[in-house]
Amino acid sequence: MSDYLKGKRVVDPVLTSIARGYKNAAFIGERIFPVVLTDKEGVRVPTFGKTAFVEYDTERAVGADSNVLVREKTGTLDLVAG
């Protein structure tokens, strides 16, 4: 790092101590991906391609042709515990 940038750096001791002492309170994996209980040993999970998550511009003028969205087919993924 250049001497110029070192001279411009500001160290805030309060924020530094907060950042150093931060610890995640709990794992968040189960909040993001909740556990799903099932009576069977296998499940079929739907799969989506990238186009399923695209936000399309669907605005149109009054009297104009309606927008047609062509999406790719979704599939399923068979998962078996074991």
GROMACS elastic network, one bead per residue, 0.5 to 0.9 nm:
[ bonds ]
;  ai    aj funct       b0    kb
    1     4     6  0.82915   500
    1     5     6  0.66090   500
    1     6     6  0.68360   500
    2     5     6  0.54217   500
    2     6     6  0.63626   500
    2     7     6  0.87747   500
    3     7     6  0.61729   500
    3     8     6  0.87243   500
    4     7     6  0.52473   500
    4     8     6  0.65054   500
    4     9     6  0.89816   500
    5     9     6  0.62581   500
    6     9     6  0.53081   500
    6    10     6  0.87092   500
    7    10     6  0.82221   500
   11    14     6  0.89479   500
   11    15     6  0.83953   500
   11    16     6  0.75035   500
   12    15     6  0.55319   500
   12    16     6  0.60735   500
   12    17     6  0.86880   500
   13    17     6  0.60878   500
   13    18     6  0.85958   500
   14    17     6  0.53070   500
   14    18     6  0.63234   500
   14    19     6  0.87139   500
   15    18     6  0.50347   500
   15    19     6  0.60802   500
   15    20     6  0.85461   500
   16    19     6  0.51492   500
   16    20     6  0.61196   500
   16    21     6  0.85353   500
   17    20     6  0.51463   500
   17    21     6  0.60382   500
   17    22     6  0.85592   500
   18    21     6  0.52071   500
   18    22     6  0.60845   500
   19    22     6  0.53519   500
   19    23     6  0.89017   500
   20    23     6  0.85594   500
   23    26     6  0.87212   500
   24    27     6  0.72554   500
   25    28     6  0.89882   500
   27    30     6  0.75083   500
   27    31     6  0.85056   500
   28    31     6  0.52336   500
   28    32     6  0.64149   500
   28    33     6  0.85672   500
   29    32     6  0.52086   500
   29    33     6  0.58129   500
   29    34     6  0.75365   500
   30    35     6  0.64081   500
   31    34     6  0.54998   500
   31    35     6  0.87132   500
   33    36     6  0.89629   500
   37    40     6  0.89820   500
   38    41     6  0.75274   500
   38    42     6  0.84319   500
   38    43     6  0.82801   500
   39    42     6  0.88523   500
   40    43     6  0.72824   500
   40    80     6  0.89696   500
   40    81     6  0.89510   500
   41    79     6  0.84052   500
   41    80     6  0.57959   500
   41    81     6  0.53392   500
   41    82     6  0.76621   500
   42    78     6  0.70524   500
   42    79     6  0.53280   500
   42    81     6  0.59450   500
   42    82     6  0.89985   500
   43    77     6  0.81915   500
   43    78     6  0.59200   500
   43    79     6  0.53383   500
   43    80     6  0.65865   500
   43    81     6  0.87240   500
   44    76     6  0.59324   500
   44    77     6  0.54805   500
   44    79     6  0.62302   500
   44    80     6  0.88511   500
   45    75     6  0.84568   500
   45    76     6  0.53362   500
   45    77     6  0.50383   500
   45    78     6  0.63997   500
   45    79     6  0.73849   500
   46    74     6  0.70122   500
   46    75     6  0.58025   500
   46    77     6  0.62164   500
   46    78     6  0.88956   500
   47    74     6  0.58404   500
   47    75     6  0.51632   500
   47    76     6  0.52980   500
   47    77     6  0.65594   500
   48    51     6  0.79340   500
   48    52     6  0.61050   500
   48    53     6  0.84121   500
   48    72     6  0.84414   500
   48    73     6  0.78949   500
   48    74     6  0.52714   500
   48    75     6  0.68502   500
   48    76     6  0.85554   500
   49    52     6  0.57038   500
   49    53     6  0.78050   500
   49    72     6  0.72383   500
   49    73     6  0.82016   500
   49    74     6  0.71636   500
   50    53     6  0.57555   500
   50    54     6  0.70168   500
   51    54     6  0.51580   500
   51    55     6  0.86638   500
   51    71     6  0.68157   500
   51    72     6  0.71078   500
   52    55     6  0.85900   500
   52    71     6  0.69958   500
   52    72     6  0.76279   500
   52    74     6  0.86481   500
   55    58     6  0.89676   500
   56    69     6  0.83431   500
   57    60     6  0.88040   500
   57    67     6  0.89888   500
   58    66     6  0.84788   500
   58    67     6  0.62481   500
   58    68     6  0.87658   500
   58    69     6  0.89017   500
   59    66     6  0.89660   500
   59    67     6  0.81060   500
   60    63     6  0.83223   500
   60    64     6  0.63436   500
   60    65     6  0.77260   500
   60    66     6  0.71130   500
   60    67     6  0.75467   500
   61    64     6  0.53403   500
   61    65     6  0.83692   500
   62    65     6  0.87909   500
   63    66     6  0.85959   500
   64    67     6  0.89313   500
   65    68     6  0.89897   500
   71    74     6  0.88189   500
